[in-house]
Amino acid sequence: MHHQRAGGRRCFTASTSSWWDSWLGAFTLAVQFPCLLSHSTNKDVSVQQIIQLGISYNLTARLSSQATLELTEVQQLLASITLTQQPDRRTCKFADTTSKLNTGAIYRASTYSGVSSRIYNYVWTSRAPTRVRFFGWLLMRGRLQCRANLYYKHVLDDDICELCRQQPETSDHLIFHCTVAKEFWNHLGFQGLPLPSVEQLWDMPRPPTIPPKHFNTMLLLCCWNIWNHRHDVVFRHQQPSLRRLLAACKEAARLWGCRLRQRDRHLVDVWCQMFVMH
């Protein structure tokens, strides 16, 4: 809570907490003077009470040396405060324009670490459907339930890829290096380009034939359909097929077109042309 000024005076009612409201600067007295707080006999005392009666009445008889120093500082601050009859005006950075609490703002503040996440920016700013963005988050965090991860967790007896039967099925192998996946990326024009780890998908080189706008969305579309193609082979006992994978990508691109802004939907036609099997 921040106080309201009126005619050079500050107005506080009995509803303003002396310890827990921010009425003297940006921080509460509880934060600024923790030692003095520990000597308080009533931590719910109001500003009005400590102004009228003095803060000492709310403290224990004996104070530590640090609490005594903090008391002197608080008393100097209180000397400039004069009560008025005007009501308090409370403000909060988590309130919306109607002064109602905005839980979204609280969530963002509580989860923000101060460090920007490249994975977050790459995945959650894409135009992919929510479940595909969640898939992309797992993929780039190394949490995808591929055979290598399941083998590591002792769920499977081996980690050999069921599509090529040659290498362990890591996320990198499945998305970039398995036989069908390699043919797929070559078909799209990535042949000869250095492919990154899936955990750094933002470093994926872009062939000149692919538009830069929504490139992250197109890559997530490709990775998602490679994953689904793998499911078709493993669980539906279909044969690996580049033609079927490209057709699935083309169909998904058409469906995802509605997720793009009207001015960007021409990109879908470009993507679909890339997914044509000549």
VOLOPA-462055 format. One record per residue: residue number from 1; x, z, y of N, C-alpha, C in turn; residue in three letters. Coordinates in steps of 0.1 Angstrom, whole numbers. Atoms other than C-alpha are relative to their C-alpha. Layout:
<pts>
{NUM,{X,Z,Y},{X,Z,Y},{X,Z,Y},'ala'}
...
</pts>
This chain:
<pts>
{1,{9,0,-12},{0,0,0},{9,0,12},'met'}
{2,{-7,-1,-13},{12,-7,35},{-9,5,11},'his'}
{3,{8,-6,-10},{0,12,65},{-5,-10,11},'his'}
{4,{5,8,-12},{-20,-1,95},{4,6,13},'gln'}
{5,{-4,-5,-13},{-7,3,130},{-12,-1,10},'arg'}
{6,{10,1,-10},{-31,11,158},{4,7,13},'ala'}
{7,{-4,-6,-12},{-21,17,194},{13,8,-1},'gly'}
{8,{-13,-7,1},{15,27,184},{0,11,-10},'gly'}
{9,{1,-11,10},{2,52,158},{-3,-6,-13},'arg'}
{10,{3,5,14},{-1,50,121},{-12,8,-5},'arg'}
{11,{12,-6,4},{-34,58,105},{0,2,-16},'cys'}
{12,{1,-2,15},{-37,74,70},{-12,10,-2},'phe'}
{13,{10,-9,4},{-66,91,53},{4,8,-12},'thr'}
{14,{-3,-8,11},{-68,115,25},{1,-8,-13},'ala'}
{15,{-1,9,12},{-69,85,1},{14,-5,-2},'ser'}
{16,{-14,5,1},{-32,76,8},{9,10,-6},'thr'}
{17,{-9,-10,7},{-8,92,-16},{13,0,6},'ser'}
{18,{-13,-2,-6},{23,106,-1},{12,-4,-8},'ser'}
{19,{-12,4,9},{45,100,-32},{-1,-14,-5},'trp'}
{20,{2,12,8},{30,69,-48},{-4,-12,8},'trp'}
{21,{3,12,-8},{19,46,-19},{12,-3,9},'asp'}
{22,{-11,4,-9},{44,26,2},{-5,0,14},'ser'}
{23,{5,-1,-14},{36,39,36},{12,3,10},'trp'}
{24,{-12,-2,-8},{72,46,49},{10,-10,-5},'leu'}
{25,{-9,10,4},{90,13,44},{-5,-7,-13},'gly'}
{26,{4,9,11},{90,-10,14},{-2,8,-13},'ala'}
{27,{0,-7,13},{94,17,-13},{-8,13,2},'phe'}
{28,{7,-12,0},{74,48,-22},{10,12,2},'thr'}
{29,{-9,-12,-1},{88,83,-14},{5,4,-14},'leu'}
{30,{-4,-4,14},{89,89,-52},{13,-8,-4},'ala'}
{31,{-11,8,3},{114,60,-54},{12,4,8},'val'}
{32,{-11,-3,-10},{134,69,-23},{6,14,-2},'gln'}
{33,{-4,-13,0},{136,106,-29},{-4,7,-14},'phe'}
{34,{4,-5,13},{134,113,-67},{3,15,-2},'pro'}
{35,{-3,-14,2},{151,147,-65},{-10,9,7},'cys'}
{36,{10,-8,-7},{127,160,-39},{-14,-1,-8},'leu'}
{37,{12,1,8},{98,147,-60},{0,9,-12},'leu'}
{38,{-1,-9,12},{110,168,-90},{-3,14,4},'ser'}
{39,{3,-14,-5},{105,199,-68},{-14,1,6},'his'}
{40,{14,0,-6},{69,189,-57},{-9,8,-10},'ser'}
{41,{10,-8,8},{42,213,-69},{-13,-8,-2},'thr'}
{42,{12,8,1},{15,187,-64},{4,-15,3},'asn'}
{43,{-4,14,-1},{25,151,-70},{-11,-10,5},'lys'}
{44,{11,8,-4},{-9,138,-60},{-4,3,15},'asp'}
{45,{3,-4,-14},{-8,152,-24},{-1,-12,8},'val'}
{46,{2,12,-9},{-20,129,3},{9,1,12},'ser'}
{47,{-8,0,-12},{-2,118,34},{-6,9,11},'val'}
{48,{7,-9,-10},{-28,136,55},{3,14,-2},'gln'}
{49,{-4,-14,3},{-20,169,38},{14,3,4},'gln'}
{50,{-14,-3,-4},{17,167,43},{3,-1,15},'ile'}
{51,{-2,1,-14},{14,156,79},{-6,13,7},'ile'}
{52,{6,-12,-6},{-10,185,87},{6,13,-3},'gln'}
{53,{-5,-13,5},{5,212,66},{15,1,-1},'leu'}
{54,{-14,0,2},{41,201,64},{4,-3,-15},'gly'}
{55,{-4,3,14},{59,188,33},{5,12,-8},'ile'}
{56,{-6,-11,6},{75,221,26},{-10,8,-8},'ser'}
{57,{10,-8,7},{42,237,15},{-2,-6,-14},'tyr'}
{58,{2,7,13},{42,212,-14},{12,1,-9},'asn'}
{59,{-12,0,7},{76,221,-26},{2,14,-6},'leu'}
{60,{-4,-13,6},{90,249,-48},{8,8,10},'thr'}
{61,{-7,-9,-9},{106,279,-31},{15,-3,1},'ala'}
{62,{-14,2,0},{141,271,-42},{3,-15,-3},'arg'}
{63,{-4,14,1},{156,236,-38},{14,-2,-4},'leu'}
{64,{-14,3,3},{187,221,-52},{7,-6,13},'ser'}
{65,{-7,5,-11},{214,209,-28},{-4,-14,4},'ser'}
{66,{4,14,-3},{204,173,-32},{-14,-1,5},'gln'}
{67,{14,-1,-4},{167,181,-28},{0,4,15},'ala'}
{68,{-1,-5,-14},{176,199,5},{4,-11,9},'thr'}
{69,{-4,12,-8},{194,168,18},{-12,-10,1},'leu'}
{70,{11,10,-1},{164,146,9},{-11,6,8},'glu'}
{71,{11,-6,-8},{140,171,25},{3,-2,15},'leu'}
{72,{-4,2,-14},{159,169,58},{-3,-15,4},'thr'}
{73,{2,14,-3},{157,131,57},{-15,-4,1},'glu'}
{74,{14,3,0},{120,130,49},{-6,7,12},'val'}
{75,{6,-6,-12},{112,155,77},{3,-8,13},'gln'}
{76,{-3,9,-12},{129,132,102},{-9,-12,0},'gln'}
{77,{9,12,0},{108,103,90},{-14,4,4},'leu'}
{78,{13,-5,-3},{76,124,92},{-2,3,14},'leu'}
{79,{1,-4,-14},{83,134,127},{-6,-11,9},'ala'}
{80,{5,12,-8},{74,99,139},{-14,-4,-3},'ser'}
{81,{13,4,4},{40,99,122},{-11,8,7},'ile'}
{82,{11,-6,-6},{8,106,140},{-13,-5,-7},'thr'}
{83,{12,4,7},{-26,106,123},{-11,-5,10},'leu'}
{84,{11,5,-8},{-56,87,137},{-13,0,-8},'thr'}
{85,{12,0,8},{-92,84,127},{-4,-13,-6},'gln'}
{86,{3,14,5},{-90,47,118},{2,0,-15},'gln'}
{87,{-1,0,15},{-94,38,81},{13,-8,-4},'pro'}
{88,{-12,7,5},{-64,26,60},{-3,-14,-2},'asp'}
{89,{1,14,5},{-58,-10,54},{11,-2,-11},'arg'}
{90,{-10,2,11},{-42,-16,20},{2,-15,-3},'arg'}
{91,{-4,13,4},{-23,-47,11},{9,1,-13},'thr'}
{92,{-7,0,13},{-8,-57,-22},{5,-15,-2},'cys'}
{93,{-5,13,3},{14,-87,-31},{-6,-6,-12},'lys'}
{94,{7,5,12},{-6,-90,-63},{-14,-3,2},'phe'}
{95,{14,3,-3},{-39,-95,-45},{-2,-14,4},'ala'}
{96,{2,13,-5},{-55,-128,-39},{-6,0,14},'asp'}
{97,{5,1,-13},{-71,-140,-7},{-13,8,3},'thr'}
{98,{11,-9,-1},{-102,-119,-14},{3,14,-2},'thr'}
{99,{-5,-13,2},{-81,-88,-18},{-3,6,-14},'ser'}
{100,{2,-4,14},{-89,-87,-56},{13,-1,-7},'lys'}
{101,{-13,0,7},{-61,-80,-80},{1,-13,-8},'leu'}
{102,{-3,12,7},{-45,-111,-94},{9,3,-12},'asn'}
{103,{-8,-4,12},{-34,-104,-130},{10,-11,-3},'thr'}
{104,{-10,11,3},{-16,-138,-132},{13,3,8},'gly'}
{105,{-12,-3,-8},{7,-127,-104},{8,12,-6},'ala'}
{106,{-7,-11,7},{14,-94,-122},{7,-5,-12},'ile'}
{107,{-7,5,12},{22,-112,-154},{13,-8,3},'tyr'}
{108,{-12,8,-4},{46,-136,-137},{11,9,5},'arg'}
{109,{-11,-9,-5},{64,-108,-119},{6,9,-12},'ala'}
{110,{-5,-8,11},{66,-87,-151},{9,-7,-10},'ser'}
{111,{-7,7,10},{80,-115,-172},{12,-8,6},'thr'}
{112,{-11,7,-7},{104,-130,-146},{13,8,-1},'tyr'}
{113,{-13,-8,1},{140,-120,-154},{9,-3,11},'ser'}
{114,{-9,4,-11},{155,-136,-123},{9,-12,-4},'gly'}
{115,{-9,11,4},{172,-163,-144},{-10,-11,-5},'val'}
{116,{8,12,3},{156,-198,-147},{3,-4,-14},'ser'}
{117,{-2,5,14},{151,-210,-183},{-2,-15,0},'ser'}
{118,{1,14,0},{159,-246,-188},{-10,-4,-11},'arg'}
{119,{10,3,10},{138,-246,-220},{-14,1,5},'ile'}
{120,{14,-2,-6},{108,-232,-202},{-3,-11,10},'tyr'}
{121,{3,10,-9},{111,-257,-174},{-2,-14,-6},'asn'}
{122,{1,13,7},{116,-286,-198},{-13,-1,-8},'tyr'}
{123,{11,1,9},{88,-278,-222},{-14,2,8},'val'}
{124,{12,-4,-5},{61,-261,-201},{-4,-8,13},'trp'}
{125,{4,9,-11},{62,-286,-172},{-3,-14,-5},'thr'}
{126,{3,13,6},{56,-315,-196},{-15,-1,0},'ser'}
{127,{14,3,0},{22,-332,-199},{-5,0,-15},'arg'}
{128,{4,-1,14},{21,-326,-237},{-12,10,-2},'ala'}
{129,{10,-10,3},{-9,-307,-252},{7,13,-3},'pro'}
{130,{-5,-13,1},{-5,-270,-255},{7,3,-13},'thr'}
{131,{-6,-3,13},{2,-269,-292},{13,-7,-2},'arg'}
{132,{-13,8,1},{29,-296,-288},{11,7,9},'val'}
{133,{-9,-7,-8},{45,-276,-260},{5,12,-7},'arg'}
{134,{-4,-12,8},{45,-245,-282},{9,-5,-11},'phe'}
{135,{-9,6,10},{61,-267,-310},{13,-2,7},'phe'}
{136,{-12,3,-7},{87,-278,-285},{8,12,4},'gly'}
{137,{-6,-13,-3},{94,-242,-275},{7,5,-12},'trp'}
{138,{-6,-5,12},{100,-232,-311},{12,-9,-4},'leu'}
{139,{-11,10,4},{121,-264,-317},{13,3,8},'leu'}
{140,{-12,-1,-8},{144,-258,-288},{5,15,0},'met'}
{141,{-5,-13,1},{147,-221,-295},{5,3,-14},'arg'}
{142,{-6,-2,13},{158,-227,-331},{-10,7,-9},'gly'}
{143,{9,-8,8},{126,-212,-345},{-9,-8,-9},'arg'}
{144,{8,9,7},{111,-242,-362},{1,4,-15},'leu'}
{145,{-1,-3,14},{102,-235,-399},{4,-12,-8},'gln'}
{146,{-6,10,8},{124,-262,-413},{6,7,-13},'cys'}
{147,{-5,-5,13},{139,-258,-448},{12,9,2},'arg'}
{148,{-12,-8,-2},{172,-244,-435},{-4,14,5},'ala'}
{149,{4,-13,-4},{154,-216,-417},{-7,8,-11},'asn'}
{150,{7,-6,11},{132,-209,-447},{9,5,-11},'leu'}
{151,{-11,-4,10},{162,-208,-470},{7,12,5},'tyr'}
{152,{-7,-12,-6},{179,-184,-446},{-8,12,-2},'tyr'}
{153,{9,-12,2},{149,-161,-449},{-4,3,-14},'lys'}
{154,{2,-2,14},{150,-164,-487},{-14,-4,-5},'his'}
{155,{13,5,4},{116,-182,-488},{1,-11,-10},'val'}
{156,{-2,12,9},{130,-213,-505},{13,2,-8},'leu'}
{157,{-13,-1,8},{157,-217,-532},{11,-10,5},'asp'}
{158,{-10,9,-6},{174,-246,-513},{-5,-5,13},'asp'}
{159,{3,5,-14},{175,-262,-479},{1,-15,1},'asp'}
{160,{-2,15,0},{179,-299,-489},{-13,-7,5},'ile'}
{161,{11,8,-7},{158,-323,-468},{-8,-8,-11},'cys'}
{162,{8,7,10},{129,-337,-489},{-3,-14,4},'glu'}
{163,{2,14,-4},{129,-370,-469},{11,-8,-5},'leu'}
{164,{-11,8,4},{164,-381,-476},{7,5,-12},'cys'}
{165,{-7,-6,11},{176,-357,-503},{15,0,1},'arg'}
{166,{-15,1,-2},{211,-358,-488},{6,12,7},'gln'}
{167,{-6,-10,-9},{216,-331,-462},{-10,12,1},'gln'}
{168,{8,-11,-3},{203,-296,-454},{-10,-3,11},'pro'}
{169,{10,4,-10},{171,-299,-434},{0,11,11},'glu'}
{170,{0,-7,-13},{181,-283,-401},{-10,-7,10},'thr'}
{171,{8,6,-10},{161,-290,-370},{7,-13,6},'ser'}
{172,{-7,11,-5},{188,-313,-358},{0,-12,-10},'asp'}
{173,{0,10,10},{189,-332,-390},{-14,-7,-1},'his'}
{174,{14,5,1},{151,-336,-392},{-3,-9,11},'leu'}
{175,{4,7,-11},{147,-348,-357},{8,-12,4},'ile'}
{176,{-9,10,-4},{178,-369,-352},{7,-8,-11},'phe'}
{177,{-9,6,9},{198,-376,-383},{-5,-3,-14},'his'}
{178,{6,5,13},{175,-380,-413},{-2,-15,1},'cys'}
{179,{0,15,0},{172,-416,-424},{-11,-6,8},'thr'}
{180,{11,5,-7},{138,-423,-410},{1,3,15},'val'}
{181,{-1,-5,-14},{145,-403,-378},{11,-9,7},'ala'}
{182,{-10,8,-6},{177,-423,-372},{-5,-14,3},'lys'}
{183,{6,13,-2},{159,-456,-377},{-10,0,12},'glu'}
{184,{10,-1,-11},{132,-444,-353},{7,0,14},'phe'}
{185,{-7,-1,-13},{156,-435,-324},{7,-13,3},'trp'}
{186,{-7,13,-3},{175,-467,-329},{-10,-11,4},'asn'}
{187,{11,10,-3},{142,-487,-327},{-4,2,15},'his'}
{188,{4,-3,-14},{135,-470,-293},{11,-3,10},'leu'}
{189,{-11,3,-9},{169,-480,-279},{10,10,2},'gly'}
{190,{-9,-11,-1},{189,-449,-285},{13,-3,-8},'phe'}
{191,{-11,3,9},{214,-466,-308},{13,0,8},'gln'}
{192,{-13,-1,-7},{250,-458,-298},{1,11,10},'gly'}
{193,{-1,-10,-10},{240,-431,-274},{2,14,-6},'leu'}
{194,{-2,-13,6},{252,-395,-280},{-12,9,1},'pro'}
{195,{12,-8,1},{223,-374,-292},{4,15,0},'leu'}
{196,{-3,-14,-1},{223,-337,-282},{-6,8,-12},'pro'}
{197,{8,-9,9},{212,-308,-303},{-14,2,5},'ser'}
{198,{14,-2,-4},{175,-302,-303},{-2,12,9},'val'}
{199,{0,-12,-8},{182,-269,-286},{4,-3,15},'glu'}
{200,{-3,5,-13},{194,-289,-256},{-6,-14,3},'gln'}
{201,{7,13,0},{168,-317,-256},{0,-6,14},'leu'}
{202,{-1,5,-14},{171,-319,-218},{12,-9,3},'trp'}
{203,{-12,8,-1},{205,-335,-223},{-1,-14,-7},'asp'}
{204,{2,12,7},{190,-364,-242},{2,-12,9},'met'}
{205,{-3,12,-8},{204,-397,-228},{-13,-9,0},'pro'}
{206,{12,9,-1},{177,-421,-215},{4,-14,1},'arg'}
{207,{-3,15,-1},{180,-458,-223},{-7,-6,12},'pro'}
{208,{6,6,-12},{173,-480,-193},{-14,-6,-2},'pro'}
{209,{13,5,3},{142,-494,-210},{-11,10,1},'thr'}
{210,{10,-10,-1},{124,-461,-208},{-1,6,14},'ile'}
{211,{1,-6,-13},{110,-449,-175},{4,14,1},'pro'}
{212,{-5,-14,-1},{125,-416,-162},{-12,10,2},'pro'}
{213,{11,-9,-2},{91,-402,-152},{-7,4,-13},'lys'}
{214,{6,-6,12},{76,-379,-179},{8,-3,-12},'his'}
{215,{-9,3,12},{106,-386,-201},{0,12,-10},'phe'}
{216,{1,-12,9},{103,-350,-214},{-12,0,-8},'asn'}
{217,{13,1,8},{67,-356,-224},{1,-11,-11},'thr'}
{218,{-2,10,11},{77,-388,-243},{8,5,-11},'met'}
{219,{-8,-5,11},{104,-370,-262},{-7,10,-8},'leu'}
{220,{8,-10,8},{81,-342,-272},{-10,-7,-9},'leu'}
{221,{9,8,8},{56,-368,-284},{8,-5,-12},'leu'}
{222,{-8,5,12},{84,-383,-306},{3,11,-9},'cys'}
{223,{-4,-11,9},{96,-350,-320},{-12,5,-7},'cys'}
{224,{12,-5,7},{61,-339,-327},{-5,-9,-11},'trp'}
{225,{4,9,10},{53,-370,-346},{10,-1,-12},'asn'}
{226,{-9,-1,11},{85,-368,-366},{-2,12,-8},'ile'}
{227,{4,-12,8},{75,-333,-376},{-12,-2,-8},'trp'}
{228,{12,3,8},{41,-345,-386},{2,-10,-11},'asn'}
{229,{-4,10,10},{56,-374,-405},{7,8,-12},'his'}
{230,{-6,-8,10},{77,-349,-424},{-10,8,-8},'arg'}
{231,{11,-6,8},{45,-330,-433},{-7,-9,-9},'his'}
{232,{7,10,9},{29,-362,-446},{8,-2,-13},'asp'}
{233,{-9,2,12},{59,-366,-470},{0,12,-9},'val'}
{234,{-2,-12,8},{62,-330,-481},{-13,5,-6},'val'}
{235,{12,-6,4},{26,-319,-483},{-11,-10,-5},'phe'}
{236,{10,10,4},{6,-352,-487},{6,-10,-9},'arg'}
{237,{-7,8,10},{32,-368,-510},{0,-15,4},'his'}
{238,{-1,14,-5},{34,-400,-488},{15,-3,0},'gln'}
{239,{-14,5,-1},{66,-421,-487},{4,0,14},'gln'}
{240,{-5,2,-14},{88,-420,-456},{-2,-14,5},'pro'}
{241,{3,13,-5},{78,-449,-434},{2,-1,15},'ser'}
{242,{-3,2,-14},{92,-460,-401},{-13,-6,7},'leu'}
{243,{12,6,-6},{61,-482,-395},{-11,10,2},'arg'}
{244,{11,-10,-1},{37,-453,-401},{3,10,11},'arg'}
{245,{-4,-10,-11},{57,-430,-378},{-2,-7,14},'leu'}
{246,{2,7,-13},{57,-456,-350},{-15,-2,4},'leu'}
{247,{14,2,-2},{20,-462,-354},{-6,14,4},'ala'}
{248,{5,-14,-4},{13,-424,-352},{4,3,15},'ala'}
{249,{-5,-3,-14},{34,-422,-320},{-8,-9,10},'cys'}
{250,{8,9,-9},{15,-452,-305},{-14,6,2},'lys'}
{251,{14,-5,-1},{-19,-436,-313},{0,13,9},'glu'}
{252,{-1,-13,-8},{-7,-402,-298},{2,-4,15},'ala'}
{253,{-2,3,-14},{5,-419,-267},{-13,-4,7},'ala'}
{254,{13,4,-6},{-29,-435,-261},{-9,12,3},'arg'}
{255,{8,-12,-1},{-46,-401,-266},{5,9,11},'leu'}
{256,{-6,-9,-10},{-21,-383,-243},{-2,-6,14},'trp'}
{257,{1,7,-13},{-27,-409,-215},{-9,7,9},'gly'}
{258,{9,-7,-9},{-56,-389,-202},{6,13,6},'cys'}
{259,{-7,-12,-5},{-32,-360,-196},{9,-3,12},'arg'}
{260,{-8,5,-12},{-13,-380,-170},{-9,-2,12},'leu'}
{261,{8,4,-12},{-24,-385,-135},{-3,-15,0},'arg'}
{262,{4,14,0},{-41,-418,-128},{11,-9,4},'gln'}
{263,{-11,9,-5},{-11,-432,-110},{11,-1,-10},'arg'}
{264,{-10,1,10},{11,-425,-140},{-4,-5,-13},'asp'}
{265,{5,4,13},{-10,-438,-168},{5,-14,-4},'arg'}
{266,{-6,13,4},{8,-472,-167},{12,3,-10},'his'}
{267,{-11,-4,9},{36,-453,-185},{-4,-1,-15},'leu'}
{268,{4,1,13},{15,-452,-216},{1,-14,-6},'val'}
{269,{-1,14,5},{15,-490,-219},{15,-2,-3},'asp'}
{270,{-14,2,3},{53,-489,-217},{4,7,-13},'val'}
{271,{-4,-8,12},{56,-462,-244},{-6,-8,-12},'trp'}
{272,{7,7,12},{31,-481,-267},{8,-13,-3},'cys'}
{273,{-8,11,3},{52,-512,-264},{13,3,-8},'gln'}
{274,{-11,-5,7},{82,-492,-276},{-3,3,-14},'met'}
{275,{4,-4,13},{63,-481,-306},{-5,-11,-9},'phe'}
{276,{4,12,8},{55,-516,-318},{11,-4,-10},'val'}
{277,{-9,4,10},{71,-526,-351},{1,-15,0},'met'}
{278,{-1,14,0},{84,-561,-347},{4,-6,-14},'his'}
</pts>
